Amino acid sequence: MDILKALQADGGISAVARELNVDDSTAQSGMAALLPAVLSGMQNQAGVHPSGFGGLAGILAGLGGGDLLNQVTNPAPTDPSPGNDVLGQIFGTKETSRAVASDAAGKTGLSPDLLKKMLPLLAMLVAGYLAKQSGGNNETGGGLEGILGSVLGGGASAGSGGPGGILGGLLGGGSGGGNVLNDILGKLGR
């Protein structure tokens, strides 16, 4: 399943548009440009965590789990703090978030400032969606690994070479290559 379509069906695109006072088309364009880096950040986090996908699922659950999605799609204004916490876990630094927003701005023509505001909301939507879809399975990560495979359209199985290989292949780069976030960080010399 295409995660952007899933987020649209859950009201995520409209919620981000409303939150940032832009039209749905602008929100969708920005989210589509930011999404690969968010997913790559999750790939990286799963790859470095001793428990792999189980560790990532535990982190997402600890940051709010499925409720993160509800916080954004709720008609009340969204506090982006939980999204910044997710970004802190998957990107590590604000510098990385700025680089991701700048990269997306170059691809879309949208303002980097708008994309910086969109990024924590998108992180909340993705983390919440994945937590809901994985059914809270954070002991082995099998639920999260399986849902990431289906969300990214790869139908991955647990024996596909570990988290880096699975998500790396799903994100278009074979065994651990082609990681969008790593490409952006490479441009920064990190």
C-alpha positions as CSV (number, residue, x, y, z in Angstrom):
1,M,0.0,0.0,0.0
2,D,1.2,3.5,-0.8
3,I,1.6,5.2,2.6
4,L,0.7,8.7,1.2
5,K,-2.6,7.3,0.0
6,A,-3.2,5.7,3.4
7,L,-2.5,8.9,5.1
8,Q,-4.8,10.7,2.8
9,A,-7.5,8.2,3.5
10,D,-7.0,8.7,7.2
11,G,-7.4,12.5,6.7
12,G,-3.7,13.3,7.2
13,I,-3.2,15.4,4.1
14,S,-6.3,17.5,4.8
15,A,-5.2,17.9,8.4
16,V,-1.7,19.1,7.5
17,A,-3.2,21.5,4.9
18,R,-5.6,22.9,7.6
19,E,-2.8,23.1,10.2
20,L,-0.4,25.0,7.9
21,N,-3.1,27.0,6.1
22,V,-2.3,25.7,2.7
23,D,-4.4,23.8,0.1
24,D,-4.5,20.0,0.0
25,S,-2.4,19.9,-3.2
26,T,0.5,21.9,-1.5
27,A,0.3,19.6,1.6
28,Q,0.4,16.5,-0.6
29,S,3.3,17.8,-2.6
30,G,5.4,18.6,0.5
31,M,4.5,15.4,2.2
32,A,5.4,13.4,-0.8
33,A,8.8,15.1,-1.0
34,L,9.5,14.7,2.8
35,L,8.2,11.1,3.2
36,P,11.2,9.2,1.7
37,A,13.6,10.9,4.2
38,V,11.2,10.1,7.1
39,L,11.0,6.4,6.1
40,S,14.8,6.3,5.6
41,G,15.3,7.7,9.1
42,M,13.1,4.9,10.4
43,Q,15.2,2.5,8.4
44,N,18.4,3.9,9.9
45,Q,16.9,3.8,13.4
46,A,15.9,0.1,13.1
47,G,19.3,-0.7,11.7
48,V,21.2,0.8,14.6
49,H,18.9,-0.3,17.4
50,P,20.0,-3.5,19.1
51,S,16.5,-4.8,18.8
52,G,16.0,-3.8,15.2
53,F,12.4,-3.3,14.3
54,G,11.4,-4.2,17.8
55,G,13.4,-1.3,19.1
56,L,11.9,1.0,16.5
57,A,8.4,-0.2,17.4
58,G,9.1,0.4,21.1
59,I,10.4,3.9,20.4
60,L,7.3,4.7,18.4
61,A,5.0,3.3,21.1
62,G,6.9,5.3,23.8
63,L,6.4,8.5,21.8
64,G,2.7,8.1,21.5
65,G,2.1,5.2,19.2
66,G,-1.1,5.3,17.2
67,D,-2.3,8.3,19.1
68,L,0.2,10.4,17.1
69,L,-1.9,10.0,14.0
70,N,-5.0,11.0,15.9
71,Q,-3.3,14.1,17.3
72,V,-2.8,15.4,13.8
73,T,-6.1,14.4,12.3
74,N,-8.1,15.7,15.3
75,P,-9.7,19.1,14.4
76,A,-8.0,20.8,17.3
77,P,-4.6,22.6,16.7
78,T,-1.7,20.1,16.8
79,D,1.2,20.5,19.1
80,P,4.2,19.5,17.0
81,S,6.4,18.6,20.0
82,P,5.7,14.8,19.7
83,G,6.6,15.0,16.0
84,N,9.9,16.8,16.9
85,D,10.5,14.0,19.4
86,V,10.0,11.4,16.6
87,L,12.3,13.4,14.3
88,G,14.9,13.6,17.1
89,Q,14.9,9.8,17.3
90,I,15.1,9.1,13.5
91,F,17.2,12.1,12.4
92,G,19.2,12.8,15.5
93,T,19.7,16.6,14.9
94,K,17.8,19.7,13.9
95,E,20.5,20.2,11.3
96,T,19.3,17.0,9.6
97,S,15.7,18.2,9.7
98,R,16.7,21.5,8.1
99,A,18.7,19.6,5.4
100,V,15.7,17.3,4.7
101,A,13.4,20.4,4.4
102,S,15.9,22.1,2.2
103,D,16.2,19.1,-0.1
104,A,12.4,18.8,-0.4
105,A,12.2,22.5,-1.1
106,G,14.6,22.1,-4.0
107,K,12.4,19.2,-5.4
108,T,9.0,21.0,-4.9
109,G,9.6,24.7,-5.1
110,L,7.8,25.0,-1.7
111,S,9.3,27.2,1.0
112,P,11.8,25.5,3.3
113,D,10.1,27.2,6.2
114,L,6.7,25.6,5.3
115,L,8.4,22.2,4.9
116,K,10.1,22.6,8.3
117,K,6.7,23.1,9.8
118,M,5.3,20.2,7.9
119,L,8.0,17.7,8.9
120,P,7.0,17.1,12.5
121,L,3.4,16.7,11.5
122,L,4.3,14.2,8.8
123,A,6.6,12.3,11.3
124,M,3.6,12.1,13.7
125,L,1.3,10.8,11.0
126,V,3.8,8.2,9.7
127,A,4.8,7.0,13.2
128,G,1.1,6.9,14.3
129,Y,0.0,5.0,11.2
130,L,2.8,2.5,11.5
131,A,2.1,1.9,15.2
132,K,-1.6,1.4,14.5
133,Q,-1.0,-0.9,11.6
134,S,1.6,-3.0,13.4
135,G,-0.9,-3.7,16.2
136,G,1.5,-2.6,18.8
137,N,3.9,-5.6,18.2
138,N,7.1,-4.1,19.7
139,E,8.6,-7.3,21.1
140,T,10.0,-8.8,18.0
141,G,9.3,-6.0,15.5
142,G,7.6,-8.5,13.2
143,G,4.4,-6.5,13.0
144,L,6.3,-3.3,12.2
145,E,8.6,-5.0,9.7
146,G,5.7,-6.6,7.9
147,I,3.6,-3.4,7.8
148,L,6.6,-1.3,6.6
149,G,7.0,-3.9,3.8
150,S,3.4,-3.6,2.8
151,V,3.2,0.1,3.2
152,L,6.3,0.6,1.0
153,G,5.0,-1.9,-1.5
154,G,7.6,-4.6,-1.1
155,G,5.9,-7.4,0.7
156,A,9.1,-8.0,2.7
157,S,9.6,-11.0,4.9
158,A,11.7,-11.2,8.0
159,G,14.4,-13.2,6.2
160,S,15.2,-10.6,3.6
161,G,18.6,-9.5,5.0
162,G,17.7,-7.6,8.1
163,P,16.2,-4.1,8.6
164,G,18.7,-2.2,6.4
165,G,18.4,-4.6,3.5
166,I,14.6,-4.8,3.7
167,L,13.9,-1.1,3.9
168,G,16.9,-0.3,1.7
169,G,15.4,-2.5,-1.0
170,L,11.9,-1.1,-0.5
171,L,13.2,2.4,-0.8
172,G,14.9,1.6,-4.0
173,G,18.4,0.8,-3.2
174,G,18.9,-2.9,-2.8
175,S,20.8,-4.1,0.2
176,G,21.1,-1.0,2.4
177,G,21.9,1.5,-0.5
178,G,19.7,4.2,-1.9
179,N,18.7,5.6,1.5
180,V,17.4,9.0,0.8
181,L,18.3,10.4,4.2
182,N,21.9,9.1,3.8
183,D,22.1,10.8,0.4
184,I,21.0,14.1,2.0
185,L,23.5,13.7,4.8
186,G,26.2,12.9,2.3
187,K,25.6,16.3,0.7
188,L,26.2,17.8,4.1
189,G,29.5,15.9,4.4
190,R,28.2,13.7,7.3
